[in-house]
Amino acid sequence: MSQASLAILLKLGSVVLFVVMAALIKATATDVPAGEAVFFRSFFALWVIVAWLLWRRELRTGLKTQDPLGHLWRGLIGVTAMGLAFTGLGLLPLPEVTAIGFAAPLLTVIFGAIFLGEVVRRFRLSAVALGLLGVLVILWPRLTFDDLGTGAAMGVGVVLLSSVFRALAQIQIRRLAKVEETSAIVFYFSLTATVFSLATVPFGWVMPEPGQAAMLIIAGLIGGVAQILLTSAYRFGEAGLLAPFDYASILFATAIGYVVFGDVPTGWMLVGTLIVIAAGCLIIWRERQLGLERGRARKAGLTPQG
């Protein structure tokens, strides 16, 4: 098996597991507060990640950090995004939460320009605008007067806000990646998310029933394995090769949503999702083309134009 094929399999494995994890969280969302679900997700994932680092003999690397404050910020932003997403899972169908979440990579492009000074030209801005139009199409049925003020409208709001924080988390990860090892970024996120989630105890944690506790524990373990698969995928394959496979999550979310929860995707959601995926693929294609142009420019001794 080639490295590219292995990378794709690992990426698809992580996508499937993250969707299964979300389904388990959704199954407990009516009874278990989002902050408590974040704790289970982070705490049990932490032990999987520690075991993985021990197996790879990278625990010392994972514990070593040059930017502890950067990890704290990444943890705070990430745990906020996770808590909002878990809240949304209790209010909206799984496929809809997944589809709205596709706004995060689009917002990352915008935030990269604002906070990192990345150059974003008209092509990518046009693709981002197209993607955000797709998100609006997905949301359109929820924007009627009948839905305003309902749990569904609140779900839309928290999932959109979650996408904003996910995009900000990606910006912080880019900053950390300049000085920190991947193993340290993965380890300290699970650690800080576990600690920050404990701050939600005063807001009404509950004693989950045995079945619910089992689902939450499994969700945490699956989340840890999914994170490892995702990290390993990018070790064997380039980001441009693997990024499009993120959109496979909508297929798995739709299937699980229909079979397990009886969620039937609407025409608006399907059309909007296709628009968002098209926009995302255009951005990925453009990034790949720019990468090839930069490579040719370096070989020719020229200055790439980005």
C-alpha positions as CSV (number, residue, x, y, z in Angstrom):
1,M,0.0,0.0,0.0
2,S,1.3,3.4,-0.9
3,Q,1.8,6.2,1.6
4,A,-0.9,8.2,-0.1
5,S,-3.4,5.3,0.1
6,L,-2.6,4.8,3.8
7,A,-3.0,8.5,4.5
8,I,-6.5,8.5,2.9
9,L,-7.6,5.4,4.8
10,L,-6.4,6.9,8.1
11,K,-8.2,10.2,7.3
12,L,-11.4,8.4,6.4
13,G,-11.1,6.3,9.6
14,S,-10.8,9.5,11.6
15,V,-13.8,11.1,9.8
16,V,-16.0,8.0,10.6
17,L,-15.0,7.9,14.2
18,F,-15.6,11.6,14.8
19,V,-19.1,11.2,13.4
20,V,-19.7,8.1,15.6
21,M,-18.4,10.1,18.6
22,A,-20.9,12.9,17.7
23,A,-23.7,10.4,17.5
24,L,-22.9,9.0,20.9
25,I,-22.8,12.6,22.4
26,K,-26.2,13.4,20.7
27,A,-27.7,10.2,22.2
28,T,-27.0,11.5,25.7
29,A,-27.5,15.3,25.0
30,T,-31.1,15.5,26.3
31,D,-30.0,14.4,29.8
32,V,-26.2,15.2,30.1
33,P,-25.1,18.9,30.1
34,A,-22.7,19.8,27.3
35,G,-19.9,20.7,29.7
36,E,-20.0,17.3,31.3
37,A,-19.9,15.6,27.9
38,V,-16.8,17.7,27.1
39,F,-15.2,16.4,30.2
40,F,-15.9,12.7,29.3
41,R,-14.7,13.4,25.7
42,S,-11.5,15.0,26.8
43,F,-10.6,13.0,29.9
44,F,-10.9,9.5,28.3
45,A,-9.3,10.7,25.1
46,L,-6.3,11.9,27.2
47,W,-5.5,8.4,28.3
48,V,-5.6,7.0,24.7
49,I,-3.3,9.8,23.6
50,V,-0.9,9.1,26.5
51,A,-0.8,5.4,25.6
52,W,-0.1,6.3,22.0
53,L,2.7,8.6,23.0
54,L,4.2,6.0,25.3
55,W,4.0,3.4,22.4
56,R,5.8,5.8,20.1
57,R,8.2,6.8,22.8
58,E,7.2,10.4,22.4
59,L,5.8,11.1,25.8
60,R,8.7,13.3,26.7
61,T,8.1,15.3,23.5
62,G,4.4,15.5,24.2
63,L,5.1,17.0,27.7
64,K,7.7,19.4,26.5
65,T,6.4,22.9,25.6
66,Q,7.9,26.3,24.8
67,D,4.5,28.1,24.8
68,P,2.4,27.0,27.8
69,L,0.2,30.2,27.5
70,G,-0.4,29.4,23.8
71,H,-1.7,25.9,24.9
72,L,-4.0,27.5,27.5
73,W,-5.5,29.8,24.8
74,R,-5.9,26.9,22.4
75,G,-7.5,24.8,25.1
76,L,-10.0,27.6,26.1
77,I,-10.9,28.3,22.5
78,G,-11.2,24.6,21.7
79,V,-13.3,23.6,24.7
80,T,-15.7,26.5,24.0
81,A,-16.1,25.3,20.4
82,M,-16.7,21.7,21.6
83,G,-19.2,22.7,24.2
84,L,-21.2,24.8,21.8
85,A,-21.1,21.9,19.2
86,F,-22.3,19.4,21.8
87,T,-25.1,21.8,22.8
88,G,-26.1,22.0,19.1
89,L,-26.2,18.2,18.9
90,G,-29.0,18.2,21.4
91,L,-31.0,20.7,19.4
92,L,-30.5,19.9,15.8
93,P,-30.3,16.7,13.6
94,L,-26.8,15.2,13.3
95,P,-26.5,15.9,9.5
96,E,-27.5,19.5,10.0
97,V,-24.9,20.1,12.7
98,T,-22.3,18.5,10.5
99,A,-23.2,20.6,7.5
100,I,-23.2,23.9,9.4
101,G,-19.9,22.9,10.8
102,F,-18.4,23.2,7.3
103,A,-18.4,27.0,7.9
104,A,-15.3,26.6,10.1
105,P,-12.7,26.0,7.3
106,L,-14.2,28.9,5.4
107,L,-13.9,31.2,8.4
108,T,-10.4,30.0,8.9
109,V,-9.4,31.5,5.6
110,I,-10.8,34.9,6.7
111,F,-9.3,34.7,10.2
112,G,-5.9,33.7,8.6
113,A,-5.9,37.0,6.8
114,I,-7.0,39.0,9.8
115,F,-4.8,37.5,12.5
116,L,-1.9,35.9,10.7
117,G,-1.5,38.4,7.8
118,E,-2.0,35.7,5.2
119,V,-2.6,37.0,1.7
120,V,-6.2,36.2,0.5
121,R,-6.8,37.1,-3.1
122,R,-10.1,37.5,-5.0
123,F,-10.3,33.8,-6.0
124,R,-10.3,32.5,-2.4
125,L,-12.5,35.4,-1.2
126,S,-15.0,34.5,-3.9
127,A,-14.9,30.8,-2.9
128,V,-15.4,31.7,0.7
129,A,-18.4,33.9,-0.2
130,L,-19.8,31.0,-2.2
131,G,-19.4,28.7,0.8
132,L,-21.0,31.1,3.2
133,L,-23.9,31.4,0.7
134,G,-24.2,27.6,0.9
135,V,-24.3,27.8,4.7
136,L,-27.1,30.4,4.4
137,V,-29.0,28.0,2.1
138,I,-28.7,25.2,4.8
139,L,-30.0,27.6,7.5
140,W,-32.8,29.1,5.4
141,P,-35.6,26.9,6.7
142,R,-34.6,27.8,10.2
143,L,-34.8,31.5,9.5
144,T,-38.6,31.7,9.3
145,F,-40.7,33.4,11.9
146,D,-42.2,30.1,13.0
147,D,-38.7,28.8,13.9
148,L,-37.4,32.0,15.5
149,G,-37.2,31.6,19.3
150,T,-37.4,27.8,19.2
151,G,-34.8,25.3,20.2
152,A,-33.9,24.7,16.6
153,A,-33.1,28.4,16.1
154,M,-30.9,28.3,19.2
155,G,-29.2,25.2,17.8
156,V,-28.3,27.1,14.7
157,G,-26.9,29.9,16.7
158,V,-24.7,27.8,18.9
159,V,-23.4,25.6,16.0
160,L,-22.5,28.7,14.0
161,L,-20.7,30.1,17.1
162,S,-19.0,26.8,17.5
163,S,-17.7,27.1,13.9
164,V,-16.3,30.6,14.7
165,F,-14.4,29.2,17.7
166,R,-13.2,26.1,15.7
167,A,-11.8,28.5,13.1
168,L,-10.1,30.5,15.8
169,A,-8.7,27.3,17.2
170,Q,-7.2,26.4,13.9
171,I,-5.5,29.9,13.8
172,Q,-4.0,29.2,17.3
173,I,-2.8,25.7,16.2
174,R,-1.0,27.3,13.3
175,R,0.7,29.7,15.7
176,L,1.7,26.8,18.0
177,A,2.9,24.6,15.2
178,K,5.7,27.1,14.5
179,V,7.3,26.3,17.9
180,E,5.6,23.1,19.2
181,E,5.6,19.5,18.2
182,T,2.3,17.9,17.0
183,S,2.4,15.5,20.0
184,A,2.6,18.4,22.4
185,I,-0.3,20.2,20.7
186,V,-2.5,17.1,20.9
187,F,-1.6,16.2,24.5
188,Y,-2.0,19.6,26.0
189,F,-5.4,20.2,24.2
190,S,-6.9,17.1,25.8
191,L,-5.3,18.1,29.2
192,T,-6.5,21.7,29.2
193,A,-9.9,20.7,27.8
194,T,-10.4,18.3,30.7
195,V,-9.5,20.9,33.2
196,F,-11.5,23.7,31.7
197,S,-14.6,21.5,31.4
198,L,-14.5,21.0,35.2
199,A,-15.4,24.7,35.5
200,T,-18.9,23.8,34.3
201,V,-19.6,21.6,37.3
202,P,-21.5,24.4,39.2
203,F,-23.9,24.7,36.2
204,G,-25.6,21.4,36.8
205,W,-23.7,18.2,36.2
206,V,-25.8,15.0,36.6
207,M,-25.1,11.4,37.5
208,P,-25.5,9.7,34.1
209,E,-27.3,6.4,33.9
210,P,-25.0,3.3,33.3
211,G,-25.9,3.2,29.6
212,Q,-25.3,6.9,29.2
213,A,-22.0,6.8,31.1
214,A,-20.9,3.9,28.8
215,M,-21.7,5.9,25.7
216,L,-19.8,9.0,27.1
217,I,-16.8,6.9,28.0
218,I,-16.8,5.2,24.5
219,A,-17.2,8.7,22.9
220,G,-14.1,9.9,24.7
221,L,-12.1,6.8,23.8
222,I,-13.2,7.0,20.2
223,G,-12.4,10.7,20.1
224,G,-8.8,9.9,21.2
225,V,-8.4,7.2,18.6
226,A,-9.8,9.5,15.9
227,Q,-7.4,12.3,16.9
228,I,-4.5,9.8,16.6
229,L,-5.7,8.6,13.1
230,L,-6.0,12.2,12.0
231,T,-2.5,13.1,13.2
232,S,-1.1,9.9,11.6
233,A,-2.9,10.7,8.3
234,Y,-1.1,14.0,8.0
235,R,2.2,12.2,8.7
236,F,1.8,10.1,5.5
237,G,-0.1,12.5,3.2
238,E,-0.2,16.2,2.3
239,A,-2.9,18.4,3.5
240,G,-4.1,19.2,0.0
241,L,-4.6,15.5,-0.7
242,L,-6.5,14.8,2.5
243,A,-8.6,17.9,3.0
244,P,-11.4,17.0,0.6
245,F,-12.1,13.8,2.6
246,D,-13.4,16.0,5.5
247,Y,-16.6,16.3,3.4
248,A,-17.2,12.6,3.6
249,S,-18.4,13.3,7.1
250,I,-21.8,14.5,5.7
251,L,-22.3,11.1,4.1
252,F,-21.7,9.2,7.4
253,A,-23.6,11.7,9.4
254,T,-26.6,11.5,7.1
255,A,-26.5,7.7,7.2
256,I,-26.2,7.5,11.0
257,G,-28.7,10.3,11.5
258,Y,-31.3,8.4,9.4
259,V,-30.7,4.9,10.8
260,V,-30.3,5.8,14.5
261,F,-32.2,9.0,15.0
262,G,-34.7,9.0,12.1
263,D,-33.3,12.3,10.8
264,V,-34.2,12.9,7.1
265,P,-32.1,15.6,5.4
266,T,-34.1,18.4,3.7
267,G,-33.6,19.5,0.2
268,W,-32.3,22.9,1.4
269,M,-29.7,21.1,3.5
270,L,-28.5,18.9,0.6
271,V,-28.3,21.8,-1.9
272,G,-26.5,24.1,0.6
273,T,-24.1,21.3,1.5
274,L,-23.2,20.7,-2.1
275,I,-22.5,24.5,-2.5
276,V,-20.3,24.5,0.6
277,I,-18.4,21.4,-0.5
278,A,-17.9,22.9,-4.0
279,A,-16.5,26.1,-2.4
280,G,-14.2,24.1,-0.1
281,C,-12.9,22.1,-3.0
282,L,-12.2,25.3,-5.0
283,I,-10.1,26.6,-2.1
284,I,-8.2,23.3,-1.8
285,W,-7.6,23.3,-5.5
286,R,-6.4,26.9,-5.5
287,E,-4.0,26.2,-2.6
288,R,-2.6,23.2,-4.4
289,Q,-2.1,25.2,-7.6
290,L,-0.3,28.0,-5.6
291,G,1.9,25.3,-4.0
292,L,2.9,24.0,-7.4
293,E,3.6,27.5,-8.6
294,R,5.7,28.3,-5.6
295,G,7.7,25.1,-6.1
296,R,8.4,26.0,-9.8
297,A,9.3,29.5,-8.8
298,R,11.8,28.3,-6.2
299,K,13.4,26.0,-8.7
300,A,13.7,28.9,-11.2
301,G,15.0,31.3,-8.5
302,L,12.0,33.6,-8.9
303,T,9.8,35.2,-6.2
304,P,6.4,33.4,-5.9
305,Q,3.4,35.6,-6.0
306,G,1.1,33.6,-3.6
